[in-house]
Amino acid sequence: MRSDMYDQEVMNLIHELRTSGSPSEKSAERLLQIGRSMQEEHLLGIALYFKARIHFQKSLEMDETLAELTEAAVHAEAAHDFDTLCSAYILLGIVSDLHCNYPLAAAYFIKARSYCSETEQSQRYYAVVAANICHIFYEVHEYEKAAFYNQISIEKLEQMPDDPQRSQDLSSCHVMAAALAIENGADICKAEAECEQAESFRGKPGWDEISDLDVLITKIQIAGAKNDTGEVRKLFREFLPRQKKFPVTADSVDNLLSLISLLIRLKEMDACSELFAYLDQNMATEIPGVLMKFDDLRMQFAKTLGDQAEENRIAMKYYEESSRKLQEEDRAAVIAVEGSLSGARLAEENVRLLKEAEADALTGLANRYALNRHGEEAYERCYRNQQNLGVEILDVDYFKEFNDSYGHQKGDSCLQAAAEVLKQLAEEDPRMYPARYGGDEIVVIYENMTEAEMQDKVKLIAERIGALKIPHAKSQVSSYVSVSQGVYWHVPLPVNRLWDYTSGADYALYYVKNHHKGSWFITRHSIRKGVEPVGAKGWEETC
């Protein structure tokens, strides 16, 4: 930035916004006013970015933050201000991540990464982007990928000169590495080593009480992984009074919710009650994604206590929040691509990113994000109109053996061929909605079909995939690639949730795989362990 372009007031405002830990809304507003009067793209980008950041830190809300960030990016790109542009995309990703819109968040972070090399502090930006991508993979339980990006962040930070922010960021990365060690195989020794690494920054510039609390939560998680309830109680008694000094922020809410999950698992119900009470009083947010995580834990808590009435009450609240989350995501997408009249190119880019975020890269089917959206909408329609809703989960029989025998490239081709069958059937009947669930699993949602119609579709899927004649020498059910299919269906009831259907379909698939791989099972009844399920079986029809 050339200092001779601006007067001293402008230089002071920019310096204050960029160096203050708590930027002033008044300063951002004044810089915006000057930028508009001068029609200066550079100033407008900086001012709008900091206004968005201030709004986000104050309320964690989405609409105003996204609108300001999108406009900031337009101006920053026009001014070739890549630091502000990269920062805007990172914050767009963080906002989307907090609202559990992980595919869109990933798209924003990847976009930010494309500008990192153009910034004045490229190593820091690369580290921040990698840390945030790590968090997305952690949230969706892809722990190995999360560890990969966390290590990239550590390596980038270690290449930087020592400063308070670097120390704080490195400590956070080692805290994440400890959490990943616990989740990805319960490697307690590694978790303890990473915790020590995080704590080694104590006393250095940048270390504060929040850093201390992060390490303390990590120690509680490690004690929990050891099932050392005595140590968990001791550390929790130290943690809670210190945590109560601070508000619940975007940075702390995930840690607190994961701590509740641990306490429920250990059946430390008194500690759970205390932490719930603290969050009830201090978690001042209406973000559906956060509230859904919170209420999911409340349901687990009620279930552990055997309080069926409370569990059902929270389940209905959860359903309402999930509907509101879908509406909010739609609103966010519109805001993200609308931008301003001068930002048509950025709006087009956001449309492209949104489409990419809803499609599975390998198969071209809808991905889990799009599946969740469509599934909730289909559930609402079927509930409102009292029509049948069915969910099928299918997977390729002996797919691991197929990959081991023919190679992963052939495995990918196999999934792509099966996906084309599903796409064609969905084009023939739009009441079917196929999506890739993960690995070799595909989900199909059936809307407003009779049981007989669903059964016909299930058979047709198996027949057409079988007709592909993809050789599978390692299969124990056929010489060619085949699939196992489980379907759960009925008219939605007030107490149901979408996951009742996916869970039912998963149990149905499990039943098939344990009794007659390469076939199917369709049921509208709950499947309970040790009880022979009731439904239509494909293997009985072929006997």
C-alpha positions as a Python dict, from the first residue, in 0.01 Angstrom:
ca = {
    (1, 'M'): (0, 0, 0),
    (2, 'R'): (146, 336, -102),
    (3, 'S'): (130, 582, 189),
    (4, 'D'): (135, 882, -47),
    (5, 'M'): (-210, 786, -180),
    (6, 'Y'): (-393, 858, 147),
    (7, 'D'): (-393, 1124, 417),
    (8, 'Q'): (-290, 1057, 776),
    (9, 'E'): (-646, 984, 897),
    (10, 'V'): (-688, 703, 644),
    (11, 'M'): (-345, 556, 726),
    (12, 'N'): (-427, 564, 1097),
    (13, 'L'): (-763, 394, 1043),
    (14, 'I'): (-609, 115, 832),
    (15, 'H'): (-329, 64, 1086),
    (16, 'E'): (-576, 45, 1376),
    (17, 'L'): (-805, -204, 1200),
    (18, 'R'): (-518, -431, 1096),
    (19, 'T'): (-325, -432, 1422),
    (20, 'S'): (-596, -419, 1688),
    (21, 'G'): (-711, -745, 1839),
    (22, 'S'): (-1059, -592, 1869),
    (23, 'P'): (-1114, -365, 1566),
    (24, 'S'): (-1349, -70, 1623),
    (25, 'E'): (-1679, -70, 1436),
    (26, 'K'): (-1663, 309, 1439),
    (27, 'S'): (-1324, 304, 1261),
    (28, 'A'): (-1449, 53, 1001),
    (29, 'E'): (-1758, 267, 939),
    (30, 'R'): (-1547, 582, 901),
    (31, 'L'): (-1311, 412, 654),
    (32, 'L'): (-1612, 290, 457),
    (33, 'Q'): (-1750, 642, 445),
    (34, 'I'): (-1417, 778, 313),
    (35, 'G'): (-1387, 493, 62),
    (36, 'R'): (-1732, 564, -78),
    (37, 'S'): (-1666, 935, -103),
    (38, 'M'): (-1339, 866, -290),
    (39, 'Q'): (-1483, 567, -483),
    (40, 'E'): (-1162, 389, -379),
    (41, 'E'): (-1184, 8, -423),
    (42, 'H'): (-893, -64, -189),
    (43, 'L'): (-1046, 123, 106),
    (44, 'L'): (-1391, -22, 42),
    (45, 'G'): (-1251, -376, 48),
    (46, 'I'): (-1067, -322, 378),
    (47, 'A'): (-1358, -141, 546),
    (48, 'L'): (-1622, -398, 445),
    (49, 'Y'): (-1400, -691, 546),
    (50, 'F'): (-1349, -549, 897),
    (51, 'K'): (-1718, -459, 930),
    (52, 'A'): (-1802, -821, 847),
    (53, 'R'): (-1543, -950, 1093),
    (54, 'I'): (-1679, -726, 1369),
    (55, 'H'): (-2038, -837, 1303),
    (56, 'F'): (-1932, -1202, 1308),
    (57, 'Q'): (-1739, -1169, 1635),
    (58, 'K'): (-2029, -987, 1800),
    (59, 'S'): (-2318, -1211, 1697),
    (60, 'L'): (-2189, -1513, 1496),
    (61, 'E'): (-2481, -1442, 1262),
    (62, 'M'): (-2469, -1507, 894),
    (63, 'D'): (-2669, -1278, 666),
    (64, 'E'): (-2501, -942, 724),
    (65, 'T'): (-2156, -1099, 752),
    (66, 'L'): (-2187, -1284, 421),
    (67, 'A'): (-2324, -983, 236),
    (68, 'E'): (-2039, -760, 356),
    (69, 'L'): (-1772, -1022, 287),
    (70, 'T'): (-1896, -1085, -66),
    (71, 'E'): (-1891, -712, -140),
    (72, 'A'): (-1548, -678, 26),
    (73, 'A'): (-1410, -950, -201),
    (74, 'V'): (-1544, -771, -510),
    (75, 'H'): (-1363, -448, -417),
    (76, 'A'): (-1045, -623, -301),
    (77, 'E'): (-1021, -818, -626),
    (78, 'A'): (-1069, -499, -830),
    (79, 'A'): (-789, -331, -627),
    (80, 'H'): (-560, -639, -648),
    (81, 'D'): (-553, -634, -266),
    (82, 'F'): (-485, -1004, -226),
    (83, 'D'): (-440, -993, 152),
    (84, 'T'): (-793, -861, 201),
    (85, 'L'): (-928, -1092, -72),
    (86, 'C'): (-770, -1399, 88),
    (87, 'S'): (-893, -1290, 433),
    (88, 'A'): (-1247, -1241, 302),
    (89, 'Y'): (-1260, -1592, 152),
    (90, 'I'): (-1118, -1742, 472),
    (91, 'L'): (-1386, -1572, 681),
    (92, 'L'): (-1655, -1680, 431),
    (93, 'G'): (-1532, -2035, 489),
    (94, 'I'): (-1531, -1997, 867),
    (95, 'V'): (-1888, -1863, 867),
    (96, 'S'): (-2005, -2151, 644),
    (97, 'D'): (-1816, -2404, 861),
    (98, 'L'): (-1980, -2274, 1179),
    (99, 'H'): (-2319, -2316, 1014),
    (100, 'C'): (-2225, -2679, 928),
    (101, 'N'): (-2227, -2606, 553),
    (102, 'Y'): (-1901, -2796, 511),
    (103, 'P'): (-1888, -2834, 132),
    (104, 'L'): (-1939, -2462, 77),
    (105, 'A'): (-1686, -2386, 352),
    (106, 'A'): (-1430, -2612, 181),
    (107, 'A'): (-1494, -2439, -152),
    (108, 'Y'): (-1426, -2098, 7),
    (109, 'F'): (-1107, -2218, 177),
    (110, 'I'): (-978, -2368, -147),
    (111, 'K'): (-1055, -2039, -320),
    (112, 'A'): (-862, -1852, -48),
    (113, 'R'): (-568, -2089, -97),
    (114, 'S'): (-550, -1992, -465),
    (115, 'Y'): (-464, -1635, -357),
    (116, 'C'): (-217, -1719, -77),
    (117, 'S'): (94, -1691, -294),
    (118, 'E'): (-8, -1335, -392),
    (119, 'T'): (-25, -1210, -32),
    (120, 'E'): (242, -1033, 172),
    (121, 'Q'): (234, -1309, 440),
    (122, 'S'): (183, -1615, 223),
    (123, 'Q'): (308, -1869, 480),
    (124, 'R'): (64, -1744, 743),
    (125, 'Y'): (-228, -1752, 501),
    (126, 'Y'): (-138, -2103, 385),
    (127, 'A'): (-123, -2213, 750),
    (128, 'V'): (-461, -2059, 834),
    (129, 'V'): (-629, -2214, 529),
    (130, 'A'): (-480, -2559, 604),
    (131, 'A'): (-592, -2539, 970),
    (132, 'N'): (-947, -2455, 865),
    (133, 'I'): (-963, -2735, 606),
    (134, 'C'): (-837, -2965, 883),
    (135, 'H'): (-1132, -2858, 1098),
    (136, 'I'): (-1382, -2944, 824),
    (137, 'F'): (-1240, -3294, 785),
    (138, 'Y'): (-1241, -3333, 1165),
    (139, 'E'): (-1611, -3240, 1176),
    (140, 'V'): (-1700, -3503, 913),
    (141, 'H'): (-1483, -3768, 1090),
    (142, 'E'): (-1220, -3791, 813),
    (143, 'Y'): (-942, -3793, 1069),
    (144, 'E'): (-652, -3898, 846),
    (145, 'K'): (-723, -3615, 601),
    (146, 'A'): (-764, -3376, 893),
    (147, 'A'): (-423, -3482, 1029),
    (148, 'F'): (-266, -3426, 686),
    (149, 'Y'): (-386, -3064, 670),
    (150, 'N'): (-303, -3002, 1035),
    (151, 'Q'): (55, -3111, 967),
    (152, 'I'): (73, -2874, 668),
    (153, 'S'): (-38, -2591, 897),
    (154, 'I'): (231, -2680, 1153),
    (155, 'E'): (501, -2695, 884),
    (156, 'K'): (402, -2357, 741),
    (157, 'L'): (396, -2196, 1086),
    (158, 'E'): (736, -2341, 1177),
    (159, 'Q'): (884, -2174, 870),
    (160, 'M'): (772, -1831, 994),
    (161, 'P'): (961, -1593, 1225),
    (162, 'D'): (856, -1620, 1589),
    (163, 'D'): (575, -1384, 1693),
    (164, 'P'): (278, -1399, 1936),
    (165, 'Q'): (26, -1507, 1670),
    (166, 'R'): (256, -1784, 1545),
    (167, 'S'): (294, -1922, 1899),
    (168, 'Q'): (-81, -1915, 1955),
    (169, 'D'): (-152, -2084, 1621),
    (170, 'L'): (111, -2355, 1675),
    (171, 'S'): (-34, -2433, 2018),
    (172, 'S'): (-379, -2465, 1862),
    (173, 'C'): (-244, -2700, 1593),
    (174, 'H'): (-89, -2928, 1859),
    (175, 'V'): (-419, -2926, 2050),
    (176, 'M'): (-590, -3040, 1729),
    (177, 'A'): (-321, -3306, 1674),
    (178, 'A'): (-394, -3441, 2023),
    (179, 'A'): (-767, -3456, 1949),
    (180, 'L'): (-697, -3637, 1620),
    (181, 'A'): (-472, -3889, 1795),
    (182, 'I'): (-760, -3970, 2033),
    (183, 'E'): (-1022, -3997, 1759),
    (184, 'N'): (-807, -4181, 1505),
    (185, 'G'): (-724, -4498, 1696),
    (186, 'A'): (-706, -4373, 2056),
    (187, 'D'): (-328, -4321, 2042),
    (188, 'I'): (-296, -4194, 2400),
    (189, 'C'): (85, -4163, 2394),
    (190, 'K'): (74, -3942, 2084),
    (191, 'A'): (-211, -3736, 2231),
    (192, 'E'): (-13, -3675, 2550),
    (193, 'A'): (298, -3579, 2350),
    (194, 'E'): (99, -3333, 2139),
    (195, 'C'): (-60, -3186, 2452),
    (196, 'E'): (287, -3130, 2598),
    (197, 'Q'): (391, -2960, 2274),
    (198, 'A'): (88, -2729, 2294),
    (199, 'E'): (168, -2648, 2657),
    (200, 'S'): (531, -2573, 2575),
    (201, 'F'): (421, -2231, 2449),
    (202, 'R'): (299, -2133, 2796),
    (203, 'G'): (466, -1810, 2906),
    (204, 'K'): (554, -1703, 2552),
    (205, 'P'): (399, -1390, 2394),
    (206, 'G'): (57, -1484, 2256),
    (207, 'W'): (-25, -1734, 2533),
    (208, 'D'): (-339, -1635, 2721),
    (209, 'E'): (-600, -1794, 2946),
    (210, 'I'): (-797, -1916, 2643),
    (211, 'S'): (-485, -2109, 2531),
    (212, 'D'): (-468, -2250, 2884),
    (213, 'L'): (-833, -2362, 2867),
    (214, 'D'): (-776, -2532, 2530),
    (215, 'V'): (-493, -2737, 2682),
    (216, 'L'): (-705, -2817, 2989),
    (217, 'I'): (-990, -2948, 2769),
    (218, 'T'): (-735, -3162, 2584),
    (219, 'K'): (-618, -3309, 2916),
    (220, 'I'): (-980, -3390, 3004),
    (221, 'Q'): (-1024, -3561, 2665),
    (222, 'I'): (-708, -3766, 2721),
    (223, 'A'): (-826, -3870, 3069),
    (224, 'G'): (-1160, -3963, 2914),
    (225, 'A'): (-990, -4175, 2649),
    (226, 'K'): (-819, -4360, 2935),
    (227, 'N'): (-1160, -4395, 3108),
    (228, 'D'): (-1002, -4229, 3411),
    (229, 'T'): (-1320, -4076, 3552),
    (230, 'G'): (-1146, -3956, 3868),
    (231, 'E'): (-900, -3746, 3667),
    (232, 'V'): (-1184, -3621, 3442),
    (233, 'R'): (-1378, -3499, 3747),
    (234, 'K'): (-1070, -3334, 3898),
    (235, 'L'): (-980, -3150, 3576),
    (236, 'F'): (-1343, -3053, 3510),
    (237, 'R'): (-1368, -2896, 3857),
    (238, 'E'): (-1063, -2685, 3765),
    (239, 'F'): (-1192, -2607, 3415),
    (240, 'L'): (-1551, -2490, 3465),
    (241, 'P'): (-1494, -2192, 3703),
    (242, 'R'): (-1225, -2061, 3468),
    (243, 'Q'): (-1440, -2109, 3158),
    (244, 'K'): (-1725, -1917, 3321),
    (245, 'K'): (-1514, -1600, 3307),
    (246, 'F'): (-1552, -1593, 2929),
    (247, 'P'): (-1840, -1573, 2682),
    (248, 'V'): (-1915, -1865, 2450),
    (249, 'T'): (-1748, -1783, 2117),
    (250, 'A'): (-1721, -1944, 1774),
    (251, 'D'): (-1378, -2073, 1878),
    (252, 'S'): (-1496, -2227, 2207),
    (253, 'V'): (-1840, -2370, 2126),
    (254, 'D'): (-1712, -2685, 1948),
    (255, 'N'): (-1472, -2764, 2235),
    (256, 'L'): (-1751, -2727, 2490),
    (257, 'L'): (-1990, -2948, 2293),
    (258, 'S'): (-1725, -3218, 2249),
    (259, 'L'): (-1663, -3203, 2625),
    (260, 'I'): (-2035, -3264, 2690),
    (261, 'S'): (-2023, -3562, 2453),
    (262, 'L'): (-1735, -3710, 2653),
    (263, 'L'): (-1913, -3652, 2985),
    (264, 'I'): (-2227, -3825, 2853),
    (265, 'R'): (-2019, -4123, 2740),
    (266, 'L'): (-1864, -4147, 3085),
    (267, 'K'): (-2208, -4098, 3244),
    (268, 'E'): (-2084, -3796, 3441),
    (269, 'M'): (-2437, -3655, 3448),
    (270, 'D'): (-2387, -3391, 3720),
    (271, 'A'): (-2097, -3238, 3527),
    (272, 'C'): (-2311, -3249, 3210),
    (273, 'S'): (-2591, -3063, 3387),
    (274, 'E'): (-2350, -2790, 3500),
    (275, 'L'): (-2208, -2744, 3152),
    (276, 'F'): (-2555, -2742, 2992),
    (277, 'A'): (-2660, -2473, 3242),
    (278, 'Y'): (-2355, -2260, 3156),
    (279, 'L'): (-2425, -2291, 2782),
    (280, 'D'): (-2796, -2215, 2830),
    (281, 'Q'): (-2702, -1886, 2995),
    (282, 'N'): (-2412, -1786, 2772),
    (283, 'M'): (-2459, -1934, 2424),
    (284, 'A'): (-2639, -1634, 2276),
    (285, 'T'): (-2686, -1760, 1921),
    (286, 'E'): (-2973, -1861, 1696),
    (287, 'I'): (-2750, -2041, 1446),
    (288, 'P'): (-2942, -2360, 1358),
    (289, 'G'): (-2625, -2564, 1295),
    (290, 'V'): (-2489, -2489, 1643),
    (291, 'L'): (-2829, -2539, 1807),
    (292, 'M'): (-2870, -2874, 1629),
    (293, 'K'): (-2538, -2999, 1771),
    (294, 'F'): (-2643, -2871, 2114),
    (295, 'D'): (-2985, -3037, 2100),
    (296, 'D'): (-2842, -3362, 1965),
    (297, 'L'): (-2637, -3380, 2286),
    (298, 'R'): (-2945, -3289, 2492),
    (299, 'M'): (-3128, -3584, 2333),
    (300, 'Q'): (-2837, -3815, 2418),
    (301, 'F'): (-2841, -3677, 2773),
    (302, 'A'): (-3217, -3735, 2810),
    (303, 'K'): (-3186, -4083, 2661),
    (304, 'T'): (-2906, -4175, 2904),
    (305, 'L'): (-3127, -4055, 3191),
    (306, 'G'): (-3421, -4254, 3051),
    (307, 'D'): (-3632, -3939, 3011),
    (308, 'Q'): (-3834, -4032, 2700),
    (309, 'A'): (-4066, -3729, 2719),
    (310, 'E'): (-3771, -3485, 2722),
    (311, 'E'): (-3599, -3676, 2442),
    (312, 'N'): (-3912, -3650, 2223),
    (313, 'R'): (-3953, -3279, 2304),
    (314, 'I'): (-3598, -3201, 2199),
    (315, 'A'): (-3634, -3423, 1890),
    (316, 'M'): (-3917, -3202, 1763),
    (317, 'K'): (-3708, -2891, 1834),
    (318, 'Y'): (-3418, -3051, 1647),
    (319, 'Y'): (-3642, -3116, 1346),
    (320, 'E'): (-3756, -2753, 1344),
    (321, 'E'): (-3395, -2634, 1365),
    (322, 'S'): (-3291, -2862, 1078),
    (323, 'S'): (-3565, -2710, 861),
    (324, 'R'): (-3451, -2360, 958),
    (325, 'K'): (-3090, -2457, 883),
    (326, 'L'): (-3187, -2554, 527),
    (327, 'Q'): (-3366, -2221, 482),
    (328, 'E'): (-3062, -2038, 619),
    (329, 'E'): (-2829, -2224, 384),
    (330, 'D'): (-3049, -2125, 89),
    (331, 'R'): (-3036, -1765, 210),
    (332, 'A'): (-2659, -1786, 253),
    (333, 'A'): (-2613, -1918, -99),
    (334, 'V'): (-2824, -1637, -243),
    (335, 'I'): (-2629, -1377, -46),
    (336, 'A'): (-2298, -1533, -145),
    (337, 'V'): (-2369, -1524, -518),
    (338, 'E'): (-2568, -1203, -533),
    (339, 'G'): (-2287, -969, -427),
    (340, 'S'): (-2335, -631, -590),
    (341, 'L'): (-2404, -516, -943),
    (342, 'S'): (-2034, -444, -986),
    (343, 'G'): (-1947, -798, -872),
    (344, 'A'): (-2116, -1005, -1142),
    (345, 'R'): (-1803, -1212, -1202),
    (346, 'L'): (-1769, -1301, -833),
    (347, 'A'): (-2138, -1392, -821),
    (348, 'E'): (-2086, -1626, -1117),
    (349, 'E'): (-1787, -1779, -938),
    (350, 'N'): (-1994, -1840, -624),
    (351, 'V'): (-2267, -2010, -829),
    (352, 'R'): (-2001, -2240, -973),
    (353, 'L'): (-1859, -2313, -627),
    (354, 'L'): (-2205, -2388, -491),
    (355, 'K'): (-2275, -2635, -772),
    (356, 'E'): (-1940, -2803, -713),
    (357, 'A'): (-2015, -2817, -341),
    (358, 'E'): (-2333, -3018, -404),
    (359, 'A'): (-2185, -3277, -642),
    (360, 'D'): (-1968, -3578, -563),
    (361, 'A'): (-1646, -3530, -758),
    (362, 'L'): (-1599, -3899, -845),
    (363, 'T'): (-1948, -4011, -949),
    (364, 'G'): (-2130, -3689, -1036),
    (365, 'L'): (-2412, -3794, -802),
    (366, 'A'): (-2535, -3560, -532),
    (367, 'N'): (-2304, -3558, -230),
    (368, 'R'): (-2399, -3586, 138),
    (369, 'Y'): (-2460, -3212, 171),
    (370, 'A'): (-2707, -3215, -120),
    (371, 'L'): (-2854, -3543, 10),
    (372, 'N'): (-2923, -3389, 352),
    (373, 'R'): (-3090, -3090, 189),
    (374, 'H'): (-3307, -3299, -45),
    (375, 'G'): (-3382, -3554, 226),
    (376, 'E'): (-3516, -3293, 467),
    (377, 'E'): (-3728, -3138, 191),
    (378, 'A'): (-3864, -3480, 86),
    (379, 'Y'): (-3936, -3562, 451),
    (380, 'E'): (-4132, -3239, 494),
    (381, 'R'): (-4336, -3300, 176),
    (382, 'C'): (-4418, -3659, 271),
    (383, 'Y'): (-4507, -3558, 627),
    (384, 'R'): (-4726, -3272, 508),
    (385, 'N'): (-4903, -3482, 241),
    (386, 'Q'): (-4896, -3809, 442),
    (387, 'Q'): (-4718, -3998, 166),
    (388, 'N'): (-4465, -4280, 182),
    (389, 'L'): (-4099, -4190, 221),
    (390, 'G'): (-3835, -4456, 159),
    (391, 'V'): (-3459, -4455, 202),
    (392, 'E'): (-3235, -4718, 44),
    (393, 'I'): (-2866, -4773, 118),
    (394, 'L'): (-2680, -4997, -125),
    (395, 'D'): (-2317, -5096, -154),
    (396, 'V'): (-2100, -5303, -384),
    (397, 'D'): (-2046, -5657, -264),
    (398, 'Y'): (-1685, -5737, -169),
    (399, 'F'): (-1573, -5395, -286),
    (400, 'K'): (-1252, -5401, -81),
    (401, 'E'): (-1157, -5728, -250),
    (402, 'F'): (-1242, -5572, -588),
    (403, 'N'): (-1005, -5280, -517),
    (404, 'D'): (-733, -5513, -389),
    (405, 'S'): (-762, -5734, -696),
    (406, 'Y'): (-815, -5481, -978),
    (407, 'G'): (-674, -5159, -830),
    (408, 'H'): (-832, -4836, -707),
    (409, 'Q'): (-865, -4689, -1055),
    (410, 'K'): (-1086, -4981, -1158),
    (411, 'G'): (-1271, -4941, -830),
    (412, 'D'): (-1345, -4578, -914),
    (413, 'S'): (-1463, -4683, -1262),
    (414, 'C'): (-1692, -4943, -1104),
    (415, 'L'): (-1854, -4679, -880),
    (416, 'Q'): (-1891, -4440, -1173),
    (417, 'A'): (-2065, -4709, -1381),
    (418, 'A'): (-2305, -4791, -1095),
    (419, 'A'): (-2372, -4419, -1050),
    (420, 'E'): (-2465, -4385, -1419),
    (421, 'V'): (-2727, -4657, -1368),
    (422, 'L'): (-2875, -4461, -1077),
    (423, 'K'): (-2869, -4132, -1270),
    (424, 'Q'): (-3054, -4292, -1563),
    (425, 'L'): (-3321, -4439, -1335),
    (426, 'A'): (-3366, -4102, -1162),
    (427, 'E'): (-3414, -3936, -1501),
    (428, 'E'): (-3680, -4197, -1582),
    (429, 'D'): (-3858, -4142, -1249),
    (430, 'P'): (-3793, -3811, -1064),
    (431, 'R'): (-3941, -3960, -744),
    (432, 'M'): (-3598, -4125, -703),
    (433, 'Y'): (-3303, -3921, -574),
    (434, 'P'): (-2963, -4097, -567),
    (435, 'A'): (-2659, -3961, -382),
    (436, 'R'): (-2318, -4093, -286),
    (437, 'Y'): (-2310, -4155, 89),
    (438, 'G'): (-1941, -4235, 119),
    (439, 'G'): (-1700, -4505, 1),
    (440, 'D'): (-1898, -4753, -207),
    (441, 'E'): (-2231, -4668, -39),
    (442, 'I'): (-2508, -4496, -237),
    (443, 'V'): (-2834, -4370, -89),
    (444, 'V'): (-3159, -4348, -285),
    (445, 'I'): (-3457, -4151, -154),
    (446, 'Y'): (-3797, -4270, -273),
    (447, 'E'): (-4078, -4017, -247),
    (448, 'N'): (-4452, -4096, -273),
    (449, 'M'): (-4413, -4458, -391),
    (450, 'T'): (-4596, -4770, -284),
    (451, 'E'): (-4401, -5058, -136),
    (452, 'A'): (-4449, -5252, -460),
    (453, 'E'): (-4309, -4961, -664),
    (454, 'M'): (-4006, -4932, -437),
    (455, 'Q'): (-3950, -5305, -463),
    (456, 'D'): (-3959, -5282, -844),
    (457, 'K'): (-3703, -4999, -838),
    (458, 'V'): (-3475, -5193, -605),
    (459, 'K'): (-3484, -5496, -836),
    (460, 'L'): (-3424, -5275, -1140),
    (461, 'I'): (-3115, -5120, -981),
    (462, 'A'): (-2972, -5467, -909),
    (463, 'E'): (-3057, -5595, -1258),
    (464, 'R'): (-2905, -5299, -1443),
    (465, 'I'): (-2586, -5301, -1235),
    (466, 'G'): (-2561, -5676, -1290),
    (467, 'A'): (-2614, -5621, -1664),
    (468, 'L'): (-2298, -5408, -1674),
    (469, 'K'): (-2109, -5739, -1651),
    (470, 'I'): (-1815, -5589, -1461),
    (471, 'P'): (-1594, -5893, -1377),
    (472, 'H'): (-1539, -5957, -1005),
    (473, 'A'): (-1336, -6274, -952),
    (474, 'K'): (-1311, -6219, -576),
    (475, 'S'): (-1687, -6194, -516),
    (476, 'Q'): (-1844, -6485, -331),
    (477, 'V'): (-2194, -6417, -468),
    (478, 'S'): (-2141, -6359, -842),
    (479, 'S'): (-1880, -6360, -1116),
    (480, 'Y'): (-1970, -5997, -1178),
    (481, 'V'): (-2013, -5687, -964),
    (482, 'S'): (-2334, -5703, -760),
    (483, 'V'): (-2492, -5492, -487),
    (484, 'S'): (-2662, -5546, -152),
    (485, 'Q'): (-2959, -5321, -77),
    (486, 'G'): (-3152, -5226, 236),
    (487, 'V'): (-3468, -5012, 232),
    (488, 'Y'): (-3666, -4860, 518),
    (489, 'W'): (-3997, -4686, 445),
    (490, 'H'): (-4322, -4559, 592),
    (491, 'V'): (-4535, -4244, 615),
    (492, 'P'): (-4352, -3996, 843),
    (493, 'L'): (-4489, -3952, 1195),
    (494, 'P'): (-4449, -3642, 1417),
    (495, 'V'): (-4185, -3818, 1629),
    (496, 'N'): (-3974, -3922, 1328),
    (497, 'R'): (-3658, -3761, 1197),
    (498, 'L'): (-3482, -3818, 867),
    (499, 'W'): (-3207, -4014, 1039),
    (500, 'D'): (-3472, -4267, 1151),
    (501, 'Y'): (-3495, -4361, 783),
    (502, 'T'): (-3121, -4369, 712),
    (503, 'S'): (-3064, -4564, 1032),
    (504, 'G'): (-3344, -4808, 939),
    (505, 'A'): (-3201, -4851, 589),
    (506, 'D'): (-2856, -4909, 736),
    (507, 'Y'): (-2991, -5183, 964),
    (508, 'A'): (-3176, -5337, 668),
    (509, 'L'): (-2852, -5338, 463),
    (510, 'Y'): (-2665, -5489, 757),
    (511, 'Y'): (-2928, -5766, 772),
    (512, 'V'): (-2882, -5841, 400),
    (513, 'K'): (-2503, -5848, 424),
    (514, 'N'): (-2521, -6094, 713),
    (515, 'H'): (-2779, -6321, 554),
    (516, 'H'): (-2766, -6301, 174),
    (517, 'K'): (-2518, -6064, 10),
    (518, 'G'): (-2612, -5965, -343),
    (519, 'S'): (-2979, -5936, -252),
    (520, 'W'): (-3218, -5688, -88),
    (521, 'F'): (-3445, -5640, 211),
    (522, 'I'): (-3733, -5390, 239),
    (523, 'T'): (-3910, -5314, 565),
    (524, 'R'): (-4132, -5057, 731),
    (525, 'H'): (-4077, -5205, 1077),
    (526, 'S'): (-3813, -5126, 1336),
    (527, 'I'): (-3523, -5370, 1337),
    (528, 'R'): (-3406, -5475, 1681),
    (529, 'K'): (-3102, -5680, 1767),
    (530, 'G'): (-3182, -6044, 1832),
    (531, 'V'): (-3531, -6019, 1677),
    (532, 'E'): (-3598, -6154, 1327),
    (533, 'P'): (-3708, -5851, 1120),
    (534, 'V'): (-4029, -5836, 921),
    (535, 'G'): (-4019, -5734, 554),
    (536, 'A'): (-3975, -5844, 193),
    (537, 'K'): (-3656, -6046, 122),
    (538, 'G'): (-3503, -6071, -221),
    (539, 'W'): (-3347, -6410, -153),
    (540, 'E'): (-3686, -6567, -70),
    (541, 'E'): (-3820, -6453, -408),
    (542, 'T'): (-3537, -6626, -592),
    (543, 'C'): (-3563, -6956, -404),
}
